[in-house]
């Protein structure tokens, strides 16, 4: 493609709301344009250390807008004097893997994760750290400045990272018995990777929607929504499989159903992984988020682990893992992070292999592994619209009100009221103008009482 002259682009406006807590994401062609992609690549290059000479890894997901946006990103980086290593259309975690294993300067991935097909965006690392929070805002600031033309243009190379990555996972995972597994890639990039790897592990694999297709013709690529898991659940039952595994639109989040087709939610999945980890690493530190079940935290502690409740979001959790030396972490959204035999980042294909290892080591079906846990009633995430300029102030007001009323509040991320028999959560979303609520109680009556307490306050204050 022809080189885009970046200096002429800096006068063109771009929407500021696409610069989110963990990435940049918006409607392709309207908010995420080729001009914006070029300027973003040049701004990213300006944030690299002055003495950095290693290449930047670039990649994309399956979206139809991806090839052109990636080509422009490559041009922007090269025009800024940065060498580029292009690994093509792959799950985002393979870009992270390439950063760690190939000692790269970082990565810039063109992806909109699980957003609808008309969206696109960018996830970035500098060195081994994900860009988030203030770094994303600094990137936006740099994009508003005039980029300097670099005297020497960066080089370009391409590489197929899949064989090396497959060897790594196959070499790390040893299944004690073969399993039958159904996988659903939602027509995202994980479909080209997961099936071959799981077969190498000795599994019988039934594939659903593993052909990459940026239209996402079969269902939305978000495995945390039960409607998107119906085909997977039905196919697991039809084939009498041991479990089903689904991947999101860029392969960093996992969804799992047991042999009956029932969802194993993120916190319960982390519970199972924690039990398995603690057998080989007693007293290991394990991190989850404020939306996770108290049953999970209690179970980790009962099995000798050290649970930490932390802020929602893959970037804060990765930072907390590094700070505490935690070997495992997970979120309700399906991000699972392994640091005992892996690199500490979220990778759904690798997580699926670790889940299979847990199930293979048991003599009972997956549904029985959670059968003896205390029975509680939980809500899904409840989302309420609230303007960005109001949501954080509202949560702070709620914390003040309920703390003055004598309630025990955990405030690492919003307000989690701890009752003797359950909890209620109110926090501001980091990714959209809204509030997030969740509740857990011993029965429906108590659950309603907890909800009424917080929701009645909101009615009078939103």
BABA-909343 format. One record per residue (C-alpha): residue number from 1; residue in three letters; chain; y, x, z. Coordinates in steps of 0.5 Angstrom, whole numbers. Example, Ala and Ser with C-alpha at 12.3 -4.5 7.8 and 13.67 -1.06 7.14 Angstrom:
[1, 'ALA', 'A', [-9, 25, 16]] [2, 'SER', 'A', [-2, 27, 14]] 
This chain:
[1, 'UNK', 'A', [0, 0, 0]] [2, 'UNK', 'A', [7, 2, -1]] [3, 'UNK', 'A', [11, 5, 5]] [4, 'UNK', 'A', [15, 0, 9]] [5, 'UNK', 'A', [22, 3, 10]] [6, 'UNK', 'A', [23, 2, 18]] [7, 'UNK', 'A', [30, 3, 19]] [8, 'UNK', 'A', [32, -3, 14]] [9, 'UNK', 'A', [28, -7, 19]] [10, 'UNK', 'A', [31, -6, 26]] [11, 'UNK', 'A', [36, -12, 24]] [12, 'UNK', 'A', [31, -17, 23]] [13, 'UNK', 'A', [30, -21, 29]] [14, 'UNK', 'A', [24, -23, 32]] [15, 'UNK', 'A', [21, -28, 38]] [16, 'UNK', 'A', [21, -25, 45]] [17, 'UNK', 'A', [16, -30, 48]] [18, 'UNK', 'A', [10, -26, 44]] [19, 'UNK', 'A', [11, -20, 49]] [20, 'UNK', 'A', [6, -23, 54]] [21, 'UNK', 'A', [4, -20, 60]] [22, 'UNK', 'A', [-2, -16, 57]] [23, 'UNK', 'A', [-1, -16, 50]] [24, 'UNK', 'A', [3, -19, 44]] [25, 'UNK', 'A', [1, -25, 41]] [26, 'UNK', 'A', [4, -31, 36]] [27, 'UNK', 'A', [3, -35, 30]] [28, 'UNK', 'A', [1, -30, 24]] [29, 'UNK', 'A', [6, -30, 18]] [30, 'UNK', 'A', [11, -34, 23]] [31, 'UNK', 'A', [12, -30, 29]] [32, 'UNK', 'A', [7, -24, 28]] [33, 'UNK', 'A', [10, -21, 21]] [34, 'UNK', 'A', [8, -15, 17]] [35, 'UNK', 'A', [15, -13, 19]] [36, 'UNK', 'A', [14, -14, 26]] [37, 'UNK', 'A', [7, -10, 26]] [38, 'UNK', 'A', [11, -4, 23]] [39, 'UNK', 'A', [16, -4, 28]] [40, 'UNK', 'A', [11, -5, 33]] [41, 'UNK', 'A', [7, 1, 31]] [42, 'UNK', 'A', [13, 6, 31]] [43, 'UNK', 'A', [15, 4, 37]] [44, 'UNK', 'A', [8, 5, 40]] [45, 'UNK', 'A', [8, 12, 37]] [46, 'UNK', 'A', [15, 13, 41]] [47, 'UNK', 'A', [12, 12, 47]] [48, 'UNK', 'A', [6, 17, 46]] [49, 'UNK', 'A', [7, 24, 50]] [50, 'UNK', 'A', [12, 29, 46]] [51, 'UNK', 'A', [6, 34, 46]] [52, 'UNK', 'A', [1, 29, 44]] [53, 'UNK', 'A', [-3, 31, 38]] [54, 'UNK', 'A', [-9, 27, 38]] [55, 'UNK', 'A', [-10, 21, 33]] [56, 'UNK', 'A', [-9, 14, 35]] [57, 'UNK', 'A', [-15, 9, 34]] [58, 'UNK', 'A', [-14, 3, 30]] [59, 'UNK', 'A', [-18, -3, 29]] [60, 'UNK', 'A', [-18, -11, 28]] [61, 'UNK', 'A', [-22, -17, 29]] [62, 'UNK', 'A', [-24, -22, 24]] [63, 'UNK', 'A', [-18, -26, 23]] [64, 'UNK', 'A', [-15, -27, 16]] [65, 'UNK', 'A', [-8, -24, 17]] [66, 'UNK', 'A', [-12, -18, 20]] [67, 'UNK', 'A', [-13, -13, 14]] [68, 'UNK', 'A', [-5, -13, 12]] [69, 'UNK', 'A', [-3, -13, 19]] [70, 'UNK', 'A', [-7, -7, 20]] [71, 'UNK', 'A', [-5, -4, 14]] [72, 'UNK', 'A', [2, -4, 16]] [73, 'UNK', 'A', [0, -2, 23]] [74, 'UNK', 'A', [-3, 5, 20]] [75, 'UNK', 'A', [3, 6, 15]] [76, 'UNK', 'A', [8, 5, 21]] [77, 'UNK', 'A', [4, 10, 25]] [78, 'UNK', 'A', [3, 15, 20]] [79, 'UNK', 'A', [11, 15, 18]] [80, 'UNK', 'A', [12, 16, 25]] [81, 'UNK', 'A', [8, 23, 25]] [82, 'UNK', 'A', [2, 20, 28]] [83, 'UNK', 'A', [-5, 21, 26]] [84, 'UNK', 'A', [-10, 15, 25]] [85, 'UNK', 'A', [-17, 14, 26]] [86, 'UNK', 'A', [-19, 7, 23]] [87, 'UNK', 'A', [-25, 4, 26]] [88, 'UNK', 'A', [-25, -2, 22]] [89, 'UNK', 'A', [-27, -9, 24]] [90, 'UNK', 'A', [-30, -9, 30]] [91, 'UNK', 'A', [-30, -12, 37]] [92, 'UNK', 'A', [-24, -9, 41]] [93, 'UNK', 'A', [-28, -6, 46]] [94, 'UNK', 'A', [-31, -1, 41]] [95, 'UNK', 'A', [-24, 1, 40]] [96, 'UNK', 'A', [-23, 3, 48]] [97, 'UNK', 'A', [-30, 6, 47]] [98, 'UNK', 'A', [-27, 11, 42]] [99, 'UNK', 'A', [-21, 13, 46]] [100, 'UNK', 'A', [-26, 15, 52]] [101, 'UNK', 'A', [-31, 18, 47]] [102, 'UNK', 'A', [-27, 21, 42]] [103, 'UNK', 'A', [-21, 24, 47]] [104, 'UNK', 'A', [-16, 20, 43]] [105, 'UNK', 'A', [-9, 19, 44]] [106, 'UNK', 'A', [-10, 11, 45]] [107, 'UNK', 'A', [-11, 5, 41]] [108, 'UNK', 'A', [-8, 0, 37]] [109, 'UNK', 'A', [-12, -6, 36]] [110, 'UNK', 'A', [-10, -12, 31]] [111, 'UNK', 'A', [-13, -18, 35]] [112, 'UNK', 'A', [-11, -25, 38]] [113, 'UNK', 'A', [-17, -25, 42]] [114, 'UNK', 'A', [-19, -33, 43]] [115, 'UNK', 'A', [-13, -36, 40]] [116, 'UNK', 'A', [-14, -41, 34]] [117, 'UNK', 'A', [-15, -38, 27]] [118, 'UNK', 'A', [-7, -38, 25]] [119, 'UNK', 'A', [-6, -33, 31]] [120, 'UNK', 'A', [-6, -26, 31]] [121, 'UNK', 'A', [-3, -20, 36]] [122, 'UNK', 'A', [-4, -13, 38]] [123, 'UNK', 'A', [-8, -10, 44]] [124, 'UNK', 'A', [-6, -3, 46]] [125, 'UNK', 'A', [-8, 3, 50]] [126, 'UNK', 'A', [-4, 10, 51]] [127, 'UNK', 'A', [-9, 15, 53]] [128, 'UNK', 'A', [-14, 11, 58]] [129, 'UNK', 'A', [-9, 6, 60]] [130, 'UNK', 'A', [-8, -1, 58]] [131, 'UNK', 'A', [-1, -3, 56]] [132, 'UNK', 'A', [1, -9, 60]] [133, 'UNK', 'A', [7, -11, 64]] [134, 'UNK', 'A', [13, -7, 64]] [135, 'UNK', 'A', [10, -3, 59]] [136, 'UNK', 'A', [10, -9, 54]] [137, 'UNK', 'A', [17, -10, 55]] [138, 'UNK', 'A', [19, -3, 54]] [139, 'UNK', 'A', [15, -3, 47]] [140, 'UNK', 'A', [20, -9, 46]] [141, 'UNK', 'A', [26, -5, 48]] [142, 'UNK', 'A', [24, 1, 43]] [143, 'UNK', 'A', [23, -4, 37]] [144, 'UNK', 'A', [30, -6, 38]] [145, 'UNK', 'A', [32, 1, 37]] [146, 'UNK', 'A', [33, 5, 30]] [147, 'UNK', 'A', [26, 9, 29]] [148, 'UNK', 'A', [27, 16, 27]] [149, 'UNK', 'A', [24, 18, 21]] [150, 'UNK', 'A', [19, 24, 22]] [151, 'UNK', 'A', [19, 30, 18]] [152, 'UNK', 'A', [11, 30, 17]] [153, 'UNK', 'A', [7, 24, 16]] [154, 'UNK', 'A', [1, 23, 20]] [155, 'UNK', 'A', [-6, 24, 17]] [156, 'UNK', 'A', [-11, 18, 16]] [157, 'UNK', 'A', [-19, 18, 17]] [158, 'UNK', 'A', [-24, 12, 17]] [159, 'UNK', 'A', [-30, 12, 22]] [160, 'UNK', 'A', [-36, 8, 23]] [161, 'UNK', 'A', [-37, 8, 30]] [162, 'UNK', 'A', [-42, 2, 31]] [163, 'UNK', 'A', [-48, 7, 30]] [164, 'UNK', 'A', [-46, 11, 36]] [165, 'UNK', 'A', [-44, 6, 40]] [166, 'UNK', 'A', [-51, 2, 39]] [167, 'UNK', 'A', [-54, 9, 41]] [168, 'UNK', 'A', [-50, 9, 47]] [169, 'UNK', 'A', [-52, 2, 50]] [170, 'UNK', 'A', [-59, 3, 48]] [171, 'UNK', 'A', [-60, 9, 51]] [172, 'UNK', 'A', [-56, 6, 58]] [173, 'UNK', 'A', [-60, 0, 58]] [174, 'UNK', 'A', [-68, 0, 60]] [175, 'UNK', 'A', [-71, -7, 60]] [176, 'UNK', 'A', [-77, -8, 65]] [177, 'UNK', 'A', [-79, -14, 60]] [178, 'UNK', 'A', [-78, -17, 54]] [179, 'UNK', 'A', [-73, -23, 53]] [180, 'UNK', 'A', [-72, -28, 48]] [181, 'UNK', 'A', [-64, -29, 48]] [182, 'UNK', 'A', [-60, -33, 44]] [183, 'UNK', 'A', [-53, -30, 42]] [184, 'UNK', 'A', [-47, -34, 39]] [185, 'UNK', 'A', [-41, -30, 37]] [186, 'UNK', 'A', [-37, -35, 35]] [187, 'UNK', 'A', [-36, -32, 28]] [188, 'UNK', 'A', [-32, -26, 31]] [189, 'UNK', 'A', [-34, -19, 30]] [190, 'UNK', 'A', [-39, -18, 36]] [191, 'UNK', 'A', [-44, -22, 31]] [192, 'UNK', 'A', [-45, -15, 27]] [193, 'UNK', 'A', [-46, -11, 33]] [194, 'UNK', 'A', [-50, -15, 39]] [195, 'UNK', 'A', [-56, -18, 35]] [196, 'UNK', 'A', [-58, -11, 33]] [197, 'UNK', 'A', [-57, -8, 39]] [198, 'UNK', 'A', [-61, -13, 43]] [199, 'UNK', 'A', [-67, -12, 38]] [200, 'UNK', 'A', [-67, -5, 40]] [201, 'UNK', 'A', [-68, -7, 47]] [202, 'UNK', 'A', [-74, -10, 45]] [203, 'UNK', 'A', [-71, -17, 46]] [204, 'UNK', 'A', [-73, -23, 41]] [205, 'UNK', 'A', [-66, -25, 39]] [206, 'UNK', 'A', [-64, -32, 36]] [207, 'UNK', 'A', [-57, -31, 32]] [208, 'UNK', 'A', [-52, -37, 32]] [209, 'UNK', 'A', [-45, -36, 28]] [210, 'UNK', 'A', [-46, -29, 28]] [211, 'UNK', 'A', [-43, -28, 21]] [212, 'UNK', 'A', [-35, -26, 21]] [213, 'UNK', 'A', [-31, -31, 19]] [214, 'UNK', 'A', [-23, -31, 21]] [215, 'UNK', 'A', [-23, -39, 20]] [216, 'UNK', 'A', [-28, -40, 26]] [217, 'UNK', 'A', [-31, -46, 22]] [218, 'UNK', 'A', [-36, -48, 28]] [219, 'UNK', 'A', [-32, -48, 34]] [220, 'UNK', 'A', [-26, -44, 38]] [221, 'UNK', 'A', [-28, -37, 40]] [222, 'UNK', 'A', [-27, -38, 47]] [223, 'UNK', 'A', [-34, -38, 51]] [224, 'UNK', 'A', [-31, -41, 58]] [225, 'UNK', 'A', [-30, -48, 55]] [226, 'UNK', 'A', [-36, -52, 56]] [227, 'UNK', 'A', [-35, -56, 49]] [228, 'UNK', 'A', [-36, -49, 45]] [229, 'UNK', 'A', [-42, -47, 49]] [230, 'UNK', 'A', [-46, -54, 47]] [231, 'UNK', 'A', [-50, -51, 41]] [232, 'UNK', 'A', [-52, -45, 45]] [233, 'UNK', 'A', [-54, -49, 50]] [234, 'UNK', 'A', [-58, -53, 45]] [235, 'UNK', 'A', [-61, -47, 42]] [236, 'UNK', 'A', [-63, -44, 48]] [237, 'UNK', 'A', [-67, -50, 50]] [238, 'UNK', 'A', [-70, -51, 43]] [239, 'UNK', 'A', [-73, -44, 43]] [240, 'UNK', 'A', [-75, -44, 50]] [241, 'UNK', 'A', [-70, -38, 51]] [242, 'UNK', 'A', [-69, -34, 57]] [243, 'UNK', 'A', [-62, -34, 57]] [244, 'UNK', 'A', [-56, -35, 52]] [245, 'UNK', 'A', [-50, -31, 51]] [246, 'UNK', 'A', [-43, -32, 48]] [247, 'UNK', 'A', [-37, -28, 46]] [248, 'UNK', 'A', [-30, -29, 45]] [249, 'UNK', 'A', [-26, -28, 39]] [250, 'UNK', 'A', [-25, -20, 40]] [251, 'UNK', 'A', [-31, -19, 44]] [252, 'UNK', 'A', [-28, -17, 51]] [253, 'UNK', 'A', [-30, -24, 55]] [254, 'UNK', 'A', [-37, -26, 56]] [255, 'UNK', 'A', [-40, -33, 57]] [256, 'UNK', 'A', [-47, -34, 59]] [257, 'UNK', 'A', [-52, -40, 60]] [258, 'UNK', 'A', [-59, -40, 63]] [259, 'UNK', 'A', [-66, -42, 61]] [260, 'UNK', 'A', [-64, -50, 62]] [261, 'UNK', 'A', [-57, -49, 58]] [262, 'UNK', 'A', [-53, -49, 64]] [263, 'UNK', 'A', [-47, -45, 64]] [264, 'UNK', 'A', [-47, -39, 69]] [265, 'UNK', 'A', [-39, -39, 71]] [266, 'UNK', 'A', [-36, -32, 71]] [267, 'UNK', 'A', [-36, -32, 79]] [268, 'UNK', 'A', [-43, -33, 79]] [269, 'UNK', 'A', [-45, -28, 74]] [270, 'UNK', 'A', [-41, -23, 78]] [271, 'UNK', 'A', [-45, -25, 84]] [272, 'UNK', 'A', [-52, -24, 80]] [273, 'UNK', 'A', [-49, -17, 77]] [274, 'UNK', 'A', [-47, -15, 84]] [275, 'UNK', 'A', [-53, -16, 88]] [276, 'UNK', 'A', [-57, -12, 82]] [277, 'UNK', 'A', [-52, -6, 83]] [278, 'UNK', 'A', [-52, -6, 90]] [279, 'UNK', 'A', [-59, -5, 90]] [280, 'UNK', 'A', [-58, 2, 87]] [281, 'UNK', 'A', [-51, 3, 90]] [282, 'UNK', 'A', [-51, 0, 97]] [283, 'UNK', 'A', [-44, -1, 100]] [284, 'UNK', 'A', [-41, -1, 93]] [285, 'UNK', 'A', [-34, -4, 92]] [286, 'UNK', 'A', [-33, -10, 88]] [287, 'UNK', 'A', [-27, -13, 85]] [288, 'UNK', 'A', [-26, -20, 83]] [289, 'UNK', 'A', [-20, -25, 83]] [290, 'UNK', 'A', [-16, -31, 87]] [291, 'UNK', 'A', [-20, -36, 82]] [292, 'UNK', 'A', [-27, -34, 84]] [293, 'UNK', 'A', [-31, -38, 89]] [294, 'UNK', 'A', [-31, -36, 97]] [295, 'UNK', 'A', [-39, -36, 96]] [296, 'UNK', 'A', [-39, -30, 91]] [297, 'UNK', 'A', [-35, -26, 96]] [298, 'UNK', 'A', [-39, -28, 102]] [299, 'UNK', 'A', [-45, -26, 98]] [300, 'UNK', 'A', [-43, -19, 96]] [301, 'UNK', 'A', [-41, -18, 103]] [302, 'UNK', 'A', [-48, -21, 106]] [303, 'UNK', 'A', [-52, -16, 101]] [304, 'UNK', 'A', [-48, -10, 104]] [305, 'UNK', 'A', [-42, -10, 98]] [306, 'UNK', 'A', [-35, -9, 100]] [307, 'UNK', 'A', [-31, -15, 96]] [308, 'UNK', 'A', [-24, -14, 94]] [309, 'UNK', 'A', [-20, -20, 92]] [310, 'UNK', 'A', [-14, -18, 87]] [311, 'UNK', 'A', [-10, -21, 82]] [312, 'UNK', 'A', [-12, -24, 76]] [313, 'UNK', 'A', [-12, -20, 69]] [314, 'UNK', 'A', [-16, -15, 66]] [315, 'UNK', 'A', [-10, -10, 66]] [316, 'UNK', 'A', [-9, -11, 74]] [317, 'UNK', 'A', [-16, -11, 75]] [318, 'UNK', 'A', [-18, -4, 71]] [319, 'UNK', 'A', [-12, -1, 75]] [320, 'UNK', 'A', [-15, -3, 82]] [321, 'UNK', 'A', [-22, -1, 80]] [322, 'UNK', 'A', [-19, 6, 79]] [323, 'UNK', 'A', [-15, 6, 85]] [324, 'UNK', 'A', [-21, 4, 90]] [325, 'UNK', 'A', [-27, 7, 86]] [326, 'UNK', 'A', [-30, 0, 85]] [327, 'UNK', 'A', [-36, 0, 81]] [328, 'UNK', 'A', [-36, -7, 78]] [329, 'UNK', 'A', [-31, -12, 77]] [330, 'UNK', 'A', [-31, -19, 74]] [331, 'UNK', 'A', [-26, -25, 73]] [332, 'UNK', 'A', [-27, -33, 72]] [333, 'UNK', 'A', [-25, -32, 64]] [334, 'UNK', 'A', [-31, -28, 63]] [335, 'UNK', 'A', [-28, -21, 63]] [336, 'UNK', 'A', [-34, -16, 66]] [337, 'UNK', 'A', [-32, -9, 68]] [338, 'UNK', 'A', [-37, -4, 69]] [339, 'UNK', 'A', [-36, 3, 72]] [340, 'UNK', 'A', [-43, 6, 75]] [341, 'UNK', 'A', [-46, 7, 68]] [342, 'UNK', 'A', [-40, 5, 64]] [343, 'UNK', 'A', [-32, 7, 63]] [344, 'UNK', 'A', [-29, 1, 67]] [345, 'UNK', 'A', [-27, -3, 62]] [346, 'UNK', 'A', [-29, -10, 59]] [347, 'UNK', 'A', [-34, -10, 54]] [348, 'UNK', 'A', [-38, -17, 53]] [349, 'UNK', 'A', [-44, -14, 49]] [350, 'UNK', 'A', [-45, -9, 54]] [351, 'UNK', 'A', [-44, -14, 59]] [352, 'UNK', 'A', [-49, -18, 56]] [353, 'UNK', 'A', [-54, -12, 56]] [354, 'UNK', 'A', [-53, -11, 64]] [355, 'UNK', 'A', [-54, -19, 65]] [356, 'UNK', 'A', [-61, -18, 61]] [357, 'UNK', 'A', [-63, -13, 65]] [358, 'UNK', 'A', [-61, -17, 72]] [359, 'UNK', 'A', [-66, -23, 69]] [360, 'UNK', 'A', [-71, -18, 66]] [361, 'UNK', 'A', [-72, -15, 73]] [362, 'UNK', 'A', [-73, -22, 76]] [363, 'UNK', 'A', [-80, -26, 76]] [364, 'UNK', 'A', [-76, -32, 76]] [365, 'UNK', 'A', [-72, -36, 71]] [366, 'UNK', 'A', [-64, -35, 71]] [367, 'UNK', 'A', [-63, -42, 74]] [368, 'UNK', 'A', [-67, -40, 80]] [369, 'UNK', 'A', [-63, -34, 82]] [370, 'UNK', 'A', [-57, -38, 84]] [371, 'UNK', 'A', [-61, -44, 87]] [372, 'UNK', 'A', [-61, -42, 94]] [373, 'UNK', 'A', [-53, -41, 95]] [374, 'UNK', 'A', [-49, -45, 99]] [375, 'UNK', 'A', [-48, -52, 95]] [376, 'UNK', 'A', [-40, -53, 94]] [377, 'UNK', 'A', [-36, -57, 90]] [378, 'UNK', 'A', [-31, -54, 85]] [379, 'UNK', 'A', [-25, -56, 80]] [380, 'UNK', 'A', [-24, -52, 74]] [381, 'UNK', 'A', [-18, -49, 73]] [382, 'UNK', 'A', [-13, -54, 73]] [383, 'UNK', 'A', [-6, -53, 69]] [384, 'UNK', 'A', [0, -56, 70]] [385, 'UNK', 'A', [6, -55, 65]] [386, 'UNK', 'A', [12, -51, 68]] [387, 'UNK', 'A', [18, -47, 65]] [388, 'UNK', 'A', [17, -39, 65]] [389, 'UNK', 'A', [24, -39, 69]] [390, 'UNK', 'A', [21, -44, 74]] [391, 'UNK', 'A', [14, -42, 75]] [392, 'UNK', 'A', [14, -36, 80]] [393, 'UNK', 'A', [20, -39, 84]] [394, 'UNK', 'A', [16, -45, 85]] [395, 'UNK', 'A', [10, -41, 88]] [396, 'UNK', 'A', [14, -37, 92]] [397, 'UNK', 'A', [17, -44, 95]] [398, 'UNK', 'A', [10, -47, 96]] [399, 'UNK', 'A', [8, -40, 100]] [400, 'UNK', 'A', [14, -41, 104]] [401, 'UNK', 'A', [13, -48, 106]] [402, 'UNK', 'A', [5, -48, 107]] [403, 'UNK', 'A', [6, -41, 111]] [404, 'UNK', 'A', [11, -45, 116]] [405, 'UNK', 'A', [6, -51, 117]] [406, 'UNK', 'A', [1, -46, 120]] [407, 'UNK', 'A', [-4, -45, 114]] [408, 'UNK', 'A', [-7, -38, 113]] [409, 'UNK', 'A', [-5, -36, 106]] [410, 'UNK', 'A', [-8, -30, 102]] [411, 'UNK', 'A', [-2, -28, 97]] [412, 'UNK', 'A', [-4, -22, 93]] [413, 'UNK', 'A', [-3, -27, 87]] [414, 'UNK', 'A', [0, -33, 88]] [415, 'UNK', 'A', [-2, -38, 94]] [416, 'UNK', 'A', [-9, -38, 96]] [417, 'UNK', 'A', [-10, -43, 102]] [418, 'UNK', 'A', [-16, -41, 106]] [419, 'UNK', 'A', [-19, -47, 110]] [420, 'UNK', 'A', [-25, -47, 115]] [421, 'UNK', 'A', [-29, -50, 110]] [422, 'UNK', 'A', [-26, -48, 103]] [423, 'UNK', 'A', [-20, -46, 99]] [424, 'UNK', 'A', [-14, -48, 95]] [425, 'UNK', 'A', [-10, -44, 90]] [426, 'UNK', 'A', [-3, -45, 86]] [427, 'UNK', 'A', [-1, -39, 82]] [428, 'UNK', 'A', [4, -38, 76]] [429, 'UNK', 'A', [0, -37, 69]] [430, 'UNK', 'A', [2, -30, 66]] [431, 'UNK', 'A', [0, -32, 59]] [432, 'UNK', 'A', [4, -39, 59]] [433, 'UNK', 'A', [9, -43, 62]] [434, 'UNK', 'A', [5, -46, 67]] [435, 'UNK', 'A', [2, -47, 74]] [436, 'UNK', 'A', [-6, -46, 75]] [437, 'UNK', 'A', [-9, -49, 81]] [438, 'UNK', 'A', [-17, -49, 83]] [439, 'UNK', 'A', [-20, -52, 89]] [440, 'UNK', 'A', [-27, -51, 93]] [441, 'UNK', 'A', [-30, -55, 98]] [442, 'UNK', 'A', [-36, -57, 101]] [443, 'UNK', 'A', [-36, -64, 98]] [444, 'UNK', 'A', [-32, -69, 94]] [445, 'UNK', 'A', [-28, -72, 100]] [446, 'UNK', 'A', [-26, -66, 102]] [447, 'UNK', 'A', [-24, -63, 95]] [448, 'UNK', 'A', [-20, -69, 94]] [449, 'UNK', 'A', [-16, -68, 101]] [450, 'UNK', 'A', [-15, -61, 99]] [451, 'UNK', 'A', [-12, -63, 92]] [452, 'UNK', 'A', [-8, -68, 95]] [453, 'UNK', 'A', [-5, -63, 100]] [454, 'UNK', 'A', [-2, -58, 95]] [455, 'UNK', 'A', [-1, -63, 89]] [456, 'UNK', 'A', [3, -68, 93]] [457, 'UNK', 'A', [8, -62, 95]] [458, 'UNK', 'A', [8, -61, 87]] [459, 'UNK', 'A', [10, -68, 86]] [460, 'UNK', 'A', [16, -67, 90]] [461, 'UNK', 'A', [18, -60, 88]] [462, 'UNK', 'A', [17, -59, 80]] 
